[in-house]
Amino acid sequence: MNELAQRVVSALILGSVVLLLVWWGNPGFALLMTVGAAAIVWEWNGITRRLNDPAMVVATLCAVLVVLAAALGQWLAALLALILGAAISQLLALRARQASRLLWLGVVYAVIPAAALVVLRDDPQWGRSAIFWLLFIVWATDIGAYFAGRRIGGPKLWPALSPKKTWAGAAGGLIAALAVGLAFTYGLAARPNDLFGLVSLIVALSVAAQLGDLAESALKRRFNVKDSSRLIPGHGGVMDRVDGLVAAAIVAGVVGAVRAGPDAAGAGLLLW
C-alpha cells in the first residue's frame, strides 16, 4: 500500500504539471519536451554506461538542440543536430572505459518521441486535444494493465523480459484504452466516419505503449538495473514513467503527419 500511495501521489503531481503545460502549449510544452529528452539521455547513459563524461554531455546537448529545433519548426537543423550529435557522442563513448555502443540509440530514443509530440501539439486547432487524447490512452493502458494484472493474475506475458506482467494485464490495459479513447473522442463531439479506423488506432497505440514498456524492461534486464533512476518516488525514473508513451508517441506522430501533414498532425490523429 505504501508503494501504491507513492505511485498515486507522484502520478497526480506530475500528471497535473504535464496537463497544465499541454494546455498552455509553447513555450511551456516545448520546454517540457526538452527537459524530458535530456533526462532520458541522462538515465540511458546511467543504465548502459554509468559514466559522466564528455560523451554524456554531448549526447544531452544534442537532445536539447534537436527538440528545440523541432519546436521552432527547423526540421533540417533538427535532423543535422541529431545525426552529428549522436555520432560525436558515440565516438567519444567508444574512447571511454566501459563504453557502451548504445549511446547513440539513447539519443534517438529520447529525441524522436519528443519531436513527435511537438509536431502533434503544434496543430493550432487540434494539437491540445490530440496530446490529451494520446496521454489518456497511454495512462489508461498503464492503469488498466496494473490493476487487471494484480487482480486477475494468470499466465505471464513475457517472463524473460518482465516477470510481473500477465496476459490478463495486457488485455485489461487494452480494454481500458479503448474505453477512454472512444469516450474522449465522442466527448469532443467528434463523430468518426471510420469507426474501425479509430478503434484500430487506439488498439495500435495501446499495444505500442505495452511494447514500449517491455522494451525498457529488456534494456534494464540487459544491464541488470531495477530502475532507470530515482527521480520519481514510487516510479523510479523518467524512462520508467514514459516508456509506454515513447513508443505510442512515435506511432501517433507518424499517423497524424501522414494523414494530414506536419502542420495538422493533431487533426490527422483525431479526426476519423
N, C-alpha and C positions, 0 to 999 in steps of 0.2 A: 504494500500500500504506500509506503514511503517513496518507493521508486515511481509509482504511478502518479503520486501527488506532485513530485518534482517534474515529471514529464508534462503534466497538465498545466502547472504554473508557468513553466518555461514556454510551453507552446502558446498559452494565452498571451503572454507578454510579447514574445517575438512575432506571433501572428498579428497582433494588433499593430505593431510597428510596421510590419510588411504591408498590411492592408491600407494603413494610412498613407504610406509612400506610393503605393499603387494608385490610390485615389488622387493624390497630389500630382503625380506624373513627373516630368522632368522639371528641374534638375535632380529632384529628390530621388526618383526612381533610378535614374542613371547612376547616381552616387551609390545607391544600394547595390546595384548590379556590380559596380566597380569594386566595392568593399568585399562583396561576396566572392567574386572571382579571385581577388588577392588572397582571401582567407583559404579558399580551396587549394590554390597553388602552394601556400604555406603548409597546409595539412598534408597534401600529397607528398611534398618534399619530406615532411616528418615521417610519413609512413614508409616511403621507399628508400630514403637515403639517410635521414637523421643527421644531416649536416647543414649548418647555417653558414653558407659560404657565398662567393660571388655568383655561382650558378643559380642559387635560390633567389638572390636579389634580382638578377636579370630576368628570371622567369616571372617573378612577381610584378616587376615593372612592365614586362611585356603584356601580362594580363590586364593591367590597369590601362595601358595605352590602347590596346585593342578595343576594350569595352567603351572607353571614352570616344574613340574614333567612330565606333558603330553608333553611339548615341548621337553624334553630330552628323551622321549620315555619310561619313567619309569611308566608304566601304573598301576602296582600293588601298587607302592608307591603313585600314584595319587589317586587310589581308597581308600587306607587306610587313606590318609590325608583327603579326602572328608568325609568319614564316621566318623572319630574321630573328625575332626574339626566341622562338622555340629552338632554332638551330644554334644560336650563340650559347644559350643556357645549356643545351645538351652537350656542346663541345666542351664547355667549362666543366660540366659534371663528369665527363669522361676522364678528365685530367685529375679529378679529385679522388682521394682514397675512399673506398667502399662506394664508388659512384654507381648509380643505377642508370640503366639505359632507358628508363621510362619517364624521365623528367619532361621531355618534350610532350609526351602523351598527357601528362598532368596539366600542362599549359592548354592544350586543346580541350581537355575535359572541362576546364574551368571557363574557357572563353566562349566556346560555341553555344552552349545553352544560354549564357548571359546575353550574347548578341541576339539570339533568337527571341528572348523575352523583350529586349529593347525594340526589335522590329515589330513585335505584336503590340507593344504599348504605344508605339509611335502613330498608330492609326488614330486620327483625330476623333473619329466618331465611335468606333467600336473597340479601341485599344484597351481602355479601362475594363470594360465588361469581359473582353477576351482573357485578360490576365486573371481576373477574379474567377471566371469560369474554369480556367485551367488549374488554378490553385485549389479550388474547391474539389475538383475531380481527384487531384493527387492526394489531398488531405483525406478525402472520403475513402480512397483506396487504402491509405495507411491505417486509418482508424478502423475501418471495416475488417481489414485483414488482422489487425491486432486483437480485436475482441472476438471475432469468429474463431481465430486460431486458438485463443485461450479457452474459449467456452466449449468448442466442439472437439478440437484436437484432431486425432486421426493420423493417416499416413503423411509422412514428411514430403515436402515439395521437392527439395534438393538437399538432402542432408550433408553431402560433401561440401557444400558451399555455406549453407545456413541451417544448422541442426534444429532450430526452433520453428521454422516456417513450415506450414502444412498446406495441403491442398484445400482444406476447408477454409483456411485463412485467405488463400488466393481467391477462392470463389466468393467469400464474404466481401473482400475488397472490391471485386468486380461488380457485385450487386450494389454495393453502396455507391460506387462511382456512377453507375447507370442511373440510380435514383436521384442523386444530387445533380448530375449533368443534365438530365431531362427536366428536372424541376426548375433549375436555374434558367434553362433555355426558354421554357414556357413562361417563367416569371418575368422575362424580358418582353413579354407579349410577342415573341417570335413564333411563328407557325411554320416549321420547316416543311418545304416541299419534298424533301428527300429524307424521310424519317429513317430509312435504312442506312443512308449515308451518315447521318448524325449518330445513330446508335453504333455503327461500325467505328466511327472516330472515337467515341467515348471508350469503347472496348479497347481500341488500339492504344489510347493514352493510358488507360489503367494497366494494361499489360506491360507497356513500356515502363511505367513507374515501378512495377514489381520487378521487371528485369533489371532496371537500374539499381534497385535495392540489392538484388542478388549479385550484380557486378561489383558493387562496392564491398559486399561481404567477401567475394572471391579475392579482391585485392588485399583486404585486411588479413584474410587467412593465408594468402601467399607470403605476406611479410610478418605473420604472427603478431598482429596488432588487434586489440579488442575494440578500441575507439579511435577515430581519426584525430581527436584531440579532446580536451576537457573544457572547451569554451562554453558549452551549453549544459547546465545542470540537468541530469536526467536523460539527456540525448547524446552526449558525447561532443562531437564537433560539428562544424558546418556541413561537412560531407555526409555525416550520419543523418543530418536533418533534411538535406536536399537531394539525397541520392536518387530518389524516385523522380523528383522534379527535373533533374538534369536530363534524363532520357526523355521524359514527356515533353519538355520544353523544345527539344530538338524536333520531335515529331510534329508538335503544334506549329512551330515556326515554319517548317518546310511545307506543311499542308496549307497554312494560311497564305504564305508567299506564292506558292504555285497556283493556288486557286484565284487569288485576287491581286497579286503583285506585292512587293515590299511595302508600298505606301498604304495599302489597305489590307494588310495581313490579318488584322483583327476581324474584319468583316469576312475574310476568306475562311477563318476558323469557325466563326459563329453562325453565319447565315447559310442554311442548307435549304 
